[in-house]
Amino acid sequence: MGISAMRHTHAPDAGSSPQPGSVTTRHLVQAIGVYAIARLLLVAVVAAAIMAVGPLIGRDVDFFIAAVFAVLISMPLSLAVFAAQRKKVNATIAAFDAQRTASAARTSPQFRKADRRS
């Protein structure tokens, strides 16, 4: 499959893992972007929860302190909460890498032949 044909492939179904040859750079960036945005939203939700709970227990919580604790809390929490999305990102990266490796293996003999002719 040529480069132009690879760009016009469709995204795999959300429930299935992507197959080599079917993942474009756009799909890879999209999968990573969705996961990153979800993790950032989790940090925002945890920070808002910390700031909301502070006055309830009689403490004023600074935004910077809430943000630091939100990052520390959301890092391991996101591993559990977004496990399916993380597995999808890993599968997309693996498929993209396999596709790139296969493409390099196909084009490498062509370059060797061109070098011998020169």
N, C-alpha and C positions, 0 to 999 in steps of 0.2 A: 504494500500500500504506500503510495507516494505521500509527500508532505501535504500537498493540497487536499488529498483525500482524507488524511488524518484530521485536518482542521474541520472537516464537515461531518464528523461522526457525532452521534447523539450521546447524551449523558446516559450512564447506566441507571437502571431503576434504583430508587432510594433503598429498597430492601436487599438488593443484590450487590455483591462485591464487584468492582469494575474488573474487566478483563483486559489483559495486555492488548494494545492496539486500539482501544476504544477510549482512552483518556487523553484529552488535550490539555494544554497548559491552562486554558480557561477553566476546565473542570477542576484541575489541581488547585488553582488559586481560589476558586469558589469554595471548595471543601475546606481549605485551610482558613479562609476568611470567615466562613460561617462559624467554625469552631472558635476562632479567636474572638469574634464578636460575642458569642455566647459566654465565653469566659470573662470578658470585660463586663458584660451585663451582670454576671454573678457577683463580681467584685463590687459593682455599684449597689446592688441589692443588699449585700452583706454590710457595706459601709452605711447605707441608709438605715438598716436595722440597728446597727451599733449606735448611730447617732440618735435614733428614736428611743432606744432603751435607756440611754444615759440619763435623761431627765426623769424617767420613771423610777430610777433607783437613787435619784438625788445627786447625780454627778453631771457636770458639764463636760462633754467630750469634744475635744478639738477635732476639726476635719482631718488634719494630717494624721493624727493618731488613729482615727477611725479608718482612714484609707490604708494605713500600714497594716493594721490588724485585719482589715478586710482582705488584703492581698494574701496575708499569711493563712487565713482561714479558708479562703476560696481555692487556694492551690490544691490541697488534697481533696477538698470537697468536689471540685470540678472533675477529678478523676473518677469519682463514683457517679456523680450526677450526669456527666456527659460521656459515659463509657461508650455508648453506641456511636456517637458522633466521632469520638477519638478513633474507634476501630475503623470507621468509614474513611477517615483521613489517612490512617495508616495503610489501608487497602488501596486507596487511590494513589498514594505515594509509591507503593510497591508496584502497582500496575504501570504507572508512568515510568518508573525506573526500568522495569522489564521491557517495556516498549522501546525506550531509548537505547537500551543495551542491544536489543534485537535489531534496531535500525542501524546502529553502529556496526554490528556484525555483518549486515547485508551490504553496507556501503564500503566497508574496509577493503574487500577484494577489488572493488572497482577502482579505488585509489591506488592500490598496489599495481594493477595492470597499467594504469595511466603513468605511473612513475617509471615502469620498465620501458615504456615506449619512448620516453624522453631521452 
